[in-house]
Amino acid sequence: DLHPRNPGPQVAKDLGLPAFGVQHHLAHVAAVQVEHGLEGPVLGLGLDGYGWGPDGTLWGSEFLAVDGPSYTRLDHGPSFCLPGGESAAEHPWRAAAGLLWELRGGAAAAEWMEGAVRDEDAVRTAASMLHDEVGCLRTTGLGRLYDALAAILGILDAGSFEGQAPLSLERLAGEPRTIDISTLPDPDADGGEYFGAVVDHLLLCAQSGGDEVEVAAWAQKAVARWVARRAVRLAREHGLSTVVAGGGCLINGWLRHELRD
């Protein structure tokens, strides 16, 4: 992993082993390839909270064409800013503010923050960060996207550990089950368009006070369906017959179920 705080190189040195820097999400994919003895070209899905990308942003919803040590980034989920950077993982409303700012504009994000966040000083600071893109990190992290959707639904305001909001969202949704897909956006739409429609739906549900369990299930299905359909489409377009998925977001049962289907 290229993250500067990664202890891996020192551990390798202590063991007398050579150490090589590997991009975070390529490492996720390669680990699964090694486990299953896969050597050929694959479509690799790096699905996690975030990991440093070579462009200096935080990746995390990555579709990679992987062939040995080389890879090409074919696509990714929506890109948005995290006001406060990595600290947003413990404050899911910050991810929601960044996602809304990116997909629906500053006015929509500011209006949502004013209604959802109690700390007025934090709201003003976050709005200023997003407006100037100062003190922000841009991310495509799937975990941060789950954070944002959970916060929009009011499931968690401030978490005590990274991943608590996505886990809370999944727990509320319950086990994977059939959802009326006619209510979902077009899964072949690009990430920005698709998740813009998802956000619109969740904001409406949050305002109207719908069944929170069913809304959480809808959100889970919406994320999983887009990832799975995009994987199928990219594999076909690039002639890749094997799909490999790795990363922390795969603890999510809805995501695993949809990818297997």
Legacy VTK file of the C-alpha trace (Angstrom):
# vtk DataFile Version 3.0
C-alpha trace
ASCII
DATASET POLYDATA
POINTS 261 float
0.000 0.000 0.000
1.349 3.432 -0.902
-0.117 5.116 2.188
2.781 6.828 4.024
1.707 5.420 7.393
1.526 1.817 6.210
3.801 -0.332 8.438
4.176 -3.077 5.811
7.693 -2.175 4.556
9.095 -2.168 8.089
7.446 -5.501 8.861
8.955 -6.967 5.678
12.358 -5.588 6.612
12.128 -7.124 10.078
11.343 -10.491 8.456
14.197 -10.180 5.992
11.823 -10.046 3.021
11.788 -7.670 0.033
9.051 -5.010 0.077
7.344 -3.512 -2.965
4.916 -0.604 -3.023
1.578 -1.647 -4.560
-1.411 0.582 -5.179
-4.025 -0.052 -2.489
-6.822 -1.413 -4.667
-4.529 -3.415 -6.925
-3.338 -5.094 -3.713
-6.951 -5.944 -2.766
-7.501 -7.576 -6.154
-4.123 -9.328 -6.218
-4.730 -10.856 -2.784
-7.883 -12.559 -4.070
-6.086 -13.689 -7.244
-3.345 -15.305 -5.154
-5.900 -16.978 -2.894
-7.689 -18.545 -5.871
-4.700 -19.140 -8.135
-5.837 -16.722 -10.847
-3.075 -15.522 -13.151
-4.876 -14.212 -16.223
-6.401 -10.787 -16.884
-9.359 -10.043 -14.625
-11.811 -7.287 -13.901
-10.858 -6.274 -10.373
-13.309 -4.559 -8.043
-11.624 -2.640 -5.219
-14.492 -1.832 -2.866
-13.607 -0.227 0.451
-13.783 2.883 2.585
-10.847 4.495 0.877
-7.236 3.988 -0.111
-4.767 6.374 -1.688
-4.871 6.525 -5.459
-1.903 7.550 -7.619
-3.704 10.807 -8.456
-3.631 11.935 -4.802
-7.346 11.294 -4.189
-8.962 8.620 -2.042
-10.169 5.764 -4.241
-12.577 3.054 -3.101
-15.209 2.079 -5.699
-12.801 0.958 -8.407
-13.263 -1.118 -11.536
-9.783 -2.131 -12.668
-8.581 -4.183 -15.618
-5.760 -6.097 -13.943
-3.090 -8.098 -15.763
-0.258 -9.150 -13.489
1.358 -6.088 -11.894
-0.264 -3.649 -14.341
-3.772 -2.247 -14.222
-6.041 0.252 -15.946
-8.732 2.137 -14.069
-11.836 1.568 -16.204
-14.431 3.271 -14.032
-15.349 4.216 -10.486
-18.271 5.382 -8.410
-19.184 9.036 -7.845
-16.340 11.354 -6.874
-17.010 13.879 -4.109
-15.196 15.914 -1.475
-14.886 15.062 2.212
-14.782 18.269 4.265
-12.269 17.633 7.021
-10.585 14.850 5.062
-10.190 11.421 6.638
-11.956 12.580 9.832
-15.195 12.386 7.840
-15.124 8.612 8.407
-16.135 9.300 12.035
-18.663 12.004 11.101
-20.896 10.600 8.320
-22.785 13.859 7.857
-19.610 15.305 6.337
-19.678 12.652 3.614
-23.356 13.411 3.009
-22.613 17.121 2.709
-19.846 16.438 0.206
-21.966 14.061 -1.867
-24.906 16.478 -1.948
-22.606 19.367 -2.840
-21.169 17.380 -5.748
-24.411 15.917 -7.091
-27.016 18.545 -6.234
-25.089 21.762 -5.649
-24.089 23.966 -2.754
-27.561 25.279 -1.950
-28.981 21.774 -1.567
-26.060 20.688 0.601
-26.291 23.783 2.812
-30.052 23.350 3.251
-29.617 19.713 4.241
-26.830 20.485 6.722
-28.845 23.251 8.374
-31.720 20.837 8.961
-29.722 17.746 9.884
-26.622 18.915 11.793
-26.881 20.484 15.226
-23.434 22.081 15.327
-23.873 25.388 13.493
-20.162 26.230 13.600
-19.287 22.866 12.055
-21.867 23.424 9.321
-20.424 26.827 8.430
-16.903 25.440 8.409
-17.847 22.469 6.237
-19.712 24.711 3.774
-16.688 26.979 3.500
-14.386 23.993 2.953
-16.604 22.614 0.215
-17.046 25.981 -1.462
-13.293 26.602 -1.653
-12.232 22.926 -1.787
-9.842 23.689 1.063
-9.350 21.181 3.885
-11.101 18.570 1.748
-10.044 15.267 0.244
-11.736 14.031 -2.903
-12.891 10.417 -2.737
-14.606 7.673 -4.677
-14.708 5.453 -1.578
-17.699 3.127 -1.481
-17.591 3.134 2.302
-17.867 6.901 2.335
-20.793 6.672 -0.085
-22.532 4.317 2.354
-21.725 6.841 5.112
-23.408 9.589 3.117
-26.574 7.612 2.402
-26.868 6.532 6.043
-26.505 10.138 7.216
-29.122 11.385 4.745
-31.527 8.856 6.273
-30.639 10.091 9.761
-29.323 6.683 10.810
-26.142 7.968 12.415
-24.901 11.474 13.157
-21.404 10.862 14.512
-19.807 7.438 14.593
-17.276 6.097 17.053
-15.355 4.084 14.430
-14.938 3.917 10.681
-17.661 1.803 9.102
-20.227 2.213 11.877
-22.677 4.103 9.664
-22.623 1.516 6.838
-22.994 -1.305 9.366
-25.925 0.499 10.978
-27.562 1.014 7.585
-27.205 -2.673 6.732
-28.453 -3.788 10.139
-31.551 -1.654 9.714
-32.177 -3.036 6.212
-31.958 -6.641 7.416
-31.066 -9.660 5.289
-30.944 -9.305 1.477
-34.377 -9.793 -0.040
-36.408 -8.960 -3.128
-36.937 -5.266 -3.800
-39.139 -3.782 -6.520
-36.400 -2.791 -8.981
-38.834 -0.698 -11.007
-38.425 1.988 -8.319
-34.640 2.091 -8.779
-32.796 4.402 -11.183
-31.407 3.069 -14.458
-28.387 0.952 -13.379
-26.657 1.617 -16.696
-26.469 5.350 -15.933
-23.074 6.764 -14.975
-22.276 7.042 -11.284
-23.102 10.731 -10.907
-26.477 10.497 -12.613
-27.439 7.266 -10.886
-26.535 8.313 -7.355
-28.010 11.759 -7.883
-31.345 9.996 -8.395
-30.679 7.770 -5.361
-30.009 10.824 -3.195
-33.186 12.537 -4.432
-35.240 9.481 -3.483
-33.698 9.169 -0.023
-34.150 12.866 0.731
-37.820 12.567 -0.207
-38.224 9.471 1.964
-36.488 11.155 4.903
-38.815 14.165 4.616
-41.999 12.119 4.218
-41.245 9.734 7.068
-41.577 6.471 5.162
-40.915 3.003 6.569
-37.252 3.319 7.561
-36.558 -0.415 7.247
-37.864 -0.516 3.677
-36.036 2.684 2.770
-32.770 1.274 4.148
-33.315 -1.916 2.147
-33.983 0.162 -0.978
-30.718 2.038 -0.430
-28.787 -1.225 0.004
-30.253 -2.666 -3.181
-29.595 0.554 -5.083
-25.875 0.581 -4.288
-25.367 -3.144 -4.841
-27.268 -3.227 -8.125
-25.251 -0.384 -9.658
-21.925 -1.978 -8.689
-22.942 -5.405 -10.003
-24.427 -4.142 -13.265
-21.430 -1.928 -13.928
-19.101 -4.886 -13.321
-21.004 -7.050 -15.816
-21.037 -4.294 -18.413
-17.313 -3.521 -18.111
-16.333 -7.209 -18.136
-18.225 -7.704 -21.398
-16.904 -4.517 -22.990
-13.280 -5.399 -22.230
-13.461 -9.145 -22.817
-12.694 -10.089 -19.204
-14.236 -13.429 -18.257
-13.247 -13.374 -14.585
-14.360 -10.820 -12.000
-12.422 -10.509 -8.739
-13.736 -8.435 -5.827
-11.836 -7.420 -2.708
-12.008 -4.793 0.011
-13.744 -4.111 3.291
-17.131 -3.226 1.781
-17.599 -6.886 0.860
-18.634 -7.605 4.422
-21.925 -6.107 3.207
-24.348 -8.983 2.575
-26.453 -7.073 0.062
-23.386 -6.293 -2.038
-22.095 -9.882 -1.971
-25.534 -11.253 -2.838
-25.981 -8.938 -5.806
-22.487 -9.590 -7.167
-23.032 -13.358 -6.997
-26.367 -13.065 -8.790
LINES 1 262
261 0 1 2 3 4 5 6 7 8 9 10 11 12 13 14 15 16 17 18 19 20 21 22 23 24 25 26 27 28 29 30 31 32 33 34 35 36 37 38 39 40 41 42 43 44 45 46 47 48 49 50 51 52 53 54 55 56 57 58 59 60 61 62 63 64 65 66 67 68 69 70 71 72 73 74 75 76 77 78 79 80 81 82 83 84 85 86 87 88 89 90 91 92 93 94 95 96 97 98 99 100 101 102 103 104 105 106 107 108 109 110 111 112 113 114 115 116 117 118 119 120 121 122 123 124 125 126 127 128 129 130 131 132 133 134 135 136 137 138 139 140 141 142 143 144 145 146 147 148 149 150 151 152 153 154 155 156 157 158 159 160 161 162 163 164 165 166 167 168 169 170 171 172 173 174 175 176 177 178 179 180 181 182 183 184 185 186 187 188 189 190 191 192 193 194 195 196 197 198 199 200 201 202 203 204 205 206 207 208 209 210 211 212 213 214 215 216 217 218 219 220 221 222 223 224 225 226 227 228 229 230 231 232 233 234 235 236 237 238 239 240 241 242 243 244 245 246 247 248 249 250 251 252 253 254 255 256 257 258 259 260
